[in-house]
Amino acid sequence: MTPAYDLNGKVALVTGGARGIGYETALQLHQRGASVAVLDLDAGQARESAERIGERTLGIGADVTDSGAMMAAVAETVERFGGLDIAVANAGIAPEGATARTMPPEEWERVVEVDLMGVWRTVRAALPQISERNGQLVLVASLAAFVNGTMLSPYATAKAGVEALGRSLRTELAPFGASATVAYFGWIDTEMVREGLDRQPGGKRFQEALPKWFFRRLTPDVAGAAIVRGIEERAPRVFAPRWWRYVSAFRGLVNPLLDRRTERDAKFARMIRLSEQEQATKNEPAAR
């Protein structure tokens, strides 16, 4: 069956493209015939990843929180490939699990700066080309956009904002024949997830407080395939694992029940108390 949006001959830019979900997305877009700009904070890694993908690729080093750098990245992509049809705003970071009361404010704000404002600055730089060329934006959100964000409040806040932005953009771009897709992922086996769940004490406690099935991980290529499929179908939203689409559809009913349960759950209360004690110890000034 012919896809609604043929990727062959298109030009794509993927942020956070040197590894994980971003790399797999860039690779699979390239395999469908697109030319791809791989953008990452580390310019060397961006170039190495572009070289691994093959011809019709460009590695660019840029910080998604820097508006000027993102404008320059889009301009470089257009100069190299003649235009830009697809922008995948994937770059993101996660905080160390902690309560909003004890998390250092600069860490809280940095997560929102990268995960929400970085997406916005990617979108803003790409919008003129996307609207002129009937193109597509993909904004990578998370299940955290609609699931209780205990111990990860800046991440959940940012991802909820990304979801709202993506929904608005889809309607705003429709008159121009362009579109936007929001991607919602669970636990993908990336370095960010391994760091947060496997190496940090808060992540280990979080796993103790919830059923094991909740943390089943998918590989980055599955997430990349979901994004590419969403682009080809011009889908408003994509999920991996797919069954989370049903939780999202009934979030108005499910979320109040889950919120009520977690606020009364002894495991959650213990996790929060231990985290606050740990953060308090960490933040104590060193003895002289």
CORURUR-V435788 format. One record per run of one state. SS is the DSSP state (2 for helix, 1 for strand, 0 for the rest). FROM is the first residue (numbers start at 1). TO is the last residue. Records with the same first field share a line. If there is no record, write none. Layout:
BEGIN
SS = FROM-TO, FROM-TO
END
This chain:
BEGIN
0 = 1-10, 16-19, 32-34, 41-42, 54-56, 62-66, 82-85, 90-104, 133-135, 141-142, 146-152, 175-178, 186-187, 189-190, 200-200, 210-211, 216-217, 219-219, 234-236, 241-243, 250-250, 265-265, 284-288
1 = 11-15, 35-40, 57-61, 86-89, 136-140, 179-185, 188-188, 218-218, 237-240
2 = 20-31, 43-53, 67-81, 105-132, 143-145, 153-174, 191-199, 201-209, 212-215, 220-233, 244-249, 251-264, 266-283
END
